[in-house]
Amino acid sequence: MGILGSDVSNLQILDFSLRLFLIPFSVASVWIVVTNHQDNSTYGKLEFNNLIGLKYVVCISAVSAGYALFAAVSSWLRWLVTKAWLFFVTDQVLAYLMVTSMAAQGEFLYLAYNGDRVVSWSEACASYGNFCSRLKLALALNVISVCCFLVLGVISAYRVFRRFEPPYVPPTPKEAQQEMT
């Protein structure tokens, strides 16, 4: 019996809460990255539109926020709740995409702070400190969203695979002989 009665399980409430919890973090991450810009008199203006790698991060974060809202609303509709495999597949795909998005953002920040001497890229954060600070904040929000999606992936996997019995593994001859004695 769940908190809200016999029809609602604690797992469903946790699933719904996590989906709602991650939406503001994903939206805030998108907003911070899209509105992030800084002008430097020496090097010029640096903004989101100039950085292709960050467009991937924004796209994946926006899709994940939209899906989380859709899935949260759908989790209370009986005809969609029976499609646990649909949520499982989508949660897994988005969890992996969010991890790659976080990795891309982390790599971008690493290069912005350290540069790459081999290809003659200098560090950008020495000149664009405010820009880099906002990207670090967006990365932190993205990490929270990724953690939520990873937990949601585990929950949806549990919902799908709990319906099946574990496979029967016949005992080896040695184990069968030990059971006989």
HELIX and SHEET records of a PDB file:
HELIX    1   1 ASN A   10  THR A   35  1                                  26    
HELIX    2   2 PHE A   48  ASN A   50  5                                   3    
HELIX    3   3 ILE A   52  SER A   74  1                                  23    
HELIX    4   4 ARG A   78  VAL A   81  1                                   4    
HELIX    5   5 ALA A   84  ASN A  114  1                                  31    
HELIX    6   6 ARG A  117  VAL A  119  5                                   3    
HELIX    7   7 GLY A  129  PHE A  161  1                                  33    
HELIX    8   8 PRO A  173  MET A  180  1                                   8    
SHEET    1   A 2 HIS A  37  ASN A  40  0                                        
SHEET    2   A 2 GLY A  44  GLU A  47 -1                                        
END                                                                             
